[in-house]
Amino acid sequence: MKAVPASVGAMSTTTPITQSRGTVPDGSPHDPAPLAIEARGLRRRFGSFIAVDGLDLRVPEGTVYGLLGPNGAGKSTVVRMLTTLLRPTAGEASVMGHDLLREPHRVRSAIGVAGQYASVDENLTGAENLRLFARLTGLSGRDCRTRADELLAAFALADAAGKQVHGYSGGMRRRLDLAISLVAAPPLIFLDEPTTGLDPRTREQMWDVVEGLVARGATVLLTTQYLEEADRLADRIGIIDHGRMIAEGTADELKDAVGSSTLVLTFPAPADEERAVRIITALTGEDAPASRTAGRVHVPLPEDASAAATDVLVALREEGLAPVSVSVDRPSLDSVFLALTRHDPAPDAHDAPAADTDTDTEEIA
């Protein structure tokens, strides 16, 4: 995919960033960064069903925040509230310095949204869709054409610009939908499971686009069920379950919180493996015994992993054993997710029961 030009991430048409917005908590090793999103006690009820239950959220500008959770956890409901599409039952939030409830129009002018399903007219061409949305944002005819051409080139859609969207592949539609969300060059972009259903190659292309946007100063709130996606893109990750934030931090912090690292050793012969297990277990004790699995010796490491690994290797060398390979396996984001959300995913990916379609679902006026 072509690199995203600077014009795609430009912010000249939106509210300028100022230091008057909220800041990250005190004690940060760096200068406090303005907050793109700050939510406190956000709650959403559909009848007797609570989709979001007292959520707090802080997203610094210029970062990617990944919101993870099983189906039905509340992710899409959070996005709908923060984008003014759904009124919170309780709580408060500011988006790009604007109060969510008192200034919804200013919030909308500062954000772009790409939902789970492409919001495009299939009977129009890709270029016509982009020009239509550009006109809706107030651009003139010439500026509409210029902006559409920029985005078509940026998202590798120039060759299909004159083709009706009903003939696009799934990946092309998702790229067009993301391009439409960037017509007004918003400083804050909400991506609700943007790569669901895409093939691995197209998913990688979408990741490149997101990284390019953030490199040019945009902020992204990303909901996803692909843990690899969050691990690659997100500066910080929040895990939501049953409408509550159950864990939050960087990918490394979350991995460290749920389990220890493992020292993995391979030896030239099974007999060496057996000796190594005995030597290591005598060193570490029965509370953290070494084990053999699939031709490898696995050693659980304590918090001071570096010192423990050194002790193991020294003990083996003193006994005349030299491993063929040595590596350290850290917990994966998959293991974090499973450890923190120990239940079957809910069947509905939209968080709220389908029956709850009364006036409680109205958007913020």
N, C-alpha and C positions, 0 to 999 in steps of 0.2 A: 504494500500500500504506500502511496506517496505520503511524504511528510506533510503534516498539517501546517499550512502557512500561517504567518503571524496574524493575518487578518481574520482568521477563523476564531482565534482566542482574544481578539481585541475587545476592549471594554469601553470604547469612547461613547457608545450610545446608551450607557447605563449609569446608574448612580455611582459616583466616584467612591473609592474606598477611603475611609477616614479612620483615625485612631479613636473616634468617639464611640465606636461599637464596643461590645463586650470583649474581654481579653481572656486568655487562658489563665488557669489558676496560678497564684504566686508560687515562687519556688522553681519555676522553669529555668533550666540552665541557659536559655536563650532569651532575647528580648520578647516580651509578651506579644503574641500575634493577635490581630483582630479576629473576632469570631464571625464566621459566615452564618452559623446556626447556633442558637442557644435555646434549648427547651427545658422547662421546669414543670415537673408533675403532669406531663401530658397524658390525658386519659380519653378513651373513646369507648362508649357503651352502645351496643345495638340491642335494645330490649334488655333481656337478662344476660346477654353475652357481652363480656368485657374483652374487647379486641386489643386495647392498649391500656396498661394499668400503671399510671404514675411514672412515665418515662422521663428521665433526664438525659439531655444530649448536648454536647459541646463540640463543634466542628470548626477548627481554625481555618482561616482563609488560606488558599493555595495548597490545600491538602486533599487527599482522597480518603474518605471515611467509608469503610465497608460495614454494612449492616447484615449480619448473618442470622439465620434461624430456619427451622423446619417450616414446611408449608403450614399456614394457619397461625404462625407465631406472632404476627402483627406487623411485619415489615412493610407491606404495601399500604396498610392503614396509616402508618407513620408518614409515609411519603405523601399520601393523599391529604393528610392534615397540614403538613409543612408546605404544600404547594397550593393551599387554599381551596382544594377540591372537596374537603370534608371538614365540617366544623368540629373542633374538639369538644367533648363533654365537659372537660375541666382542664386546668393547667394554662400555661402561657408560653409563648415562644416569640423570638425575634429572628428574622431572616434578612441577612445583609443589612442589619441595623434597623429594620422596619418591624413594627409590632404586627404580629400575624393577624390579630383580630381587628385592630383599629386602622391598620394601613394595608389591607389586602391588595389594593391596586398597585401600591408601590412594591409589594412583595412580588407580584406577578411580573412587573417590569424588570425585575432583577434576576429572574430565574429562567432556565430552560428545563423542559421535562421530556424524557423519553420513557414511555410506559412499557408494560409487558407486551403490548400489541401495537403494531405500527399504525399511526394515525395519519394515513395517507389516502388519497383518492385514487383508487386503482384504475379509473378510466382516464386519468390525466397522465401525462408523461412525467418523468422525474423532474425535468426543468420546470414544467408548469406547476407542479406541486410547490417547488421552492419559491417560484415567483409569486404564487398566490399567498403564501405565508409571509413573504417579504412585504407585499402590499398591505397585508393586515397589520404589520408592525409600523406602517406609515412611510415606508420608503417610496421614492418616486419610481417611475417606469424604468428609467435608465439605471438607477441604483439597484432596482430589483433584479434586472438582468445581470448586472455586475456581481451582486452578492450570490445569485444562483450559480453563476459560472465558477466563482471561487469555491463554493462548497462542493459542487459536482467534481471539480478537479481534486479537492482535498480528500474526498472519500472514494476516489477511483470510480466515479460514475459518469465521467464525461462521455465515454463511448456509448452509454445507454441513456443519455440525456433526453433524446427524442423518442424513446420507447415508452409505451404505456406501462404503468406500474404492475398491472396484472400479469405481465410477462416477466417480471423480475423474480430472481431466486429469493429464498428466505433471507440469505445474507445481504443481498442488495437492498431489500426492503428495510432491514434493520439499519443499514448504513444511511439510507435515505431518511429514515425516521430520526436518527441522531443528528443528521445534517439540518433537518427542519428545526430541531430544538435549539440549534445554534444560529439561526438566522439573525436574531437580534444581538448576537455576541454577548450572551449573559455571563456575568462573573460566577454564577452558581448554577450547576447542572445536576439534576436528579436523574439517575439512571436506575430504573426499576427492572432488575433481572434482564439487562440488555442483551445478553448472549444466549439466553435460553433457546434451545432448539437449533443452534448454529453448529456447523461442523468445526472441527478443531482448527483448521486453517483460517476460516472466517473469524472465529473467536480470537485468534491471535491478532488478526488485523484490527479488530475492534479494540483490543487491549493497546495496540500501538497508538490508535487514535486518542484514547483516554490519556495515555502518558504524554502525548504531544500537547493536549489541552492544558494539563496541569503544569507542564514545563513553561507554558506561556502565562501562567498566573491564575488559571481558573480553579475553582473549588468543585469537587465532585462528591456527592453522596450516592453511594452505590449499594443497591441490595442485590444479593446473589445467593445461590445455593451451590455454586462452584467454589470449593474451598481453595483450589489452585488460583482462581481468579482473585480472590481476596488476598491471598498470600503474596501474589505478584504486585497488585495495584495499590492496596490500601496502606496508608501511613498508620492508621489506627483502625481497630476492628471492634465493633460492639456485637455481642451475641445476645439475641432477644428470643425469649421463649415464653409462651403464655402471656404475651403482652408486656413482659418485664425484661429489663436489661439485667442479665445474669452474670455477665463478664464483659470487661472492656480493657483494651490495651493494645500495644503493638503485637504483631504476630509472634515475635520472640518472647514477649512477656507472657502471652497466653500459653505458649508451648511450655515455658518453664514452670508455669503454675500448676500444670496437671500431671507432670511426671518427670522422672530423671532421664538423663541421657544414658546411652548404653555403649560400652566399649565392645567393638566387634573385631575378633581375631580369627585369622585362618592359619592353618598349619599344613605342612606337607603330607602328613599321614594321620589316620584316625588314632593311632596310639599316642601321638603327640597331643592330640586334642584331649584325650582322657587324662594324660599327665597334667596338662595345663589346667583343666577343671579342678583337679585335686589341689594343685599348688595355689591357685587363685582363691578357692573356697577356704583353704587354711588361712590365707591372708585376710580375706574380707569377712569371714565368719558365716554362719548358717543363715543369718538374717538377710544377707545379700549374696547368695551362692552363685557361682558361674554355672552356665548351662550350655549344652550342645544342641544346635538346631541346624539342620540342612548343611552340615559340613562346616559350621562356624561355631566359635565359642563366644557367648554373650556374657558380658559382665555389667550388671547395674552399677551406675556411678552415683555417688552422693553429690551434694551441692557443690563441693570443691572438686569438680570433675577432673581438672587438670592434674592436681596433686595425686588423686587416687589412680588415675591412668598411669602416671609415672611410677608409682609404687608397684603396680601390677607388672609393668614391663621390666622393671629392675629385678623383681622376684623371679620372673621367668628366665631372664638372662643369667642370674646366679645359678639356676638349675640347668643351664645349657640348652634352653629352649628359645628358638628364634622364630617368631611368627612370620609368615610369608607376607601378610598384609595386616594393617592396623587402621581402623576407622572408628569414628564416633557417630552414632545415630541419635539424632534429637527427636523428641516427640513431634509428630506432624500436626498440621492444623486439623486434619481429619480426626485424630485422636482427641484433640481438644473439643471438637464439636460433639463427638459421641460421648465423651465423659460428662459434658455439661448438659446435654439434652437427651437423657436416657428414656426415650419413649418413641412410639411410632409416629411418623409425620401425620398431621391432620390432612384430610383429603382435599380441602379447598385451599387453593393457592392465593385466594383473594382475602384471606384472613377472617372476614365476617360471614355469618350464615347468609345464604342466598335469600332467605325469607325476610331478612331485615332490610326492606327497601322503602320504609316509610319516610316521613319528613325529617327524621333524625339524620339522614344521609345528605342533606342539602349542603351545598358549598358555601363558603364564606362570601357574603355579598360585598 
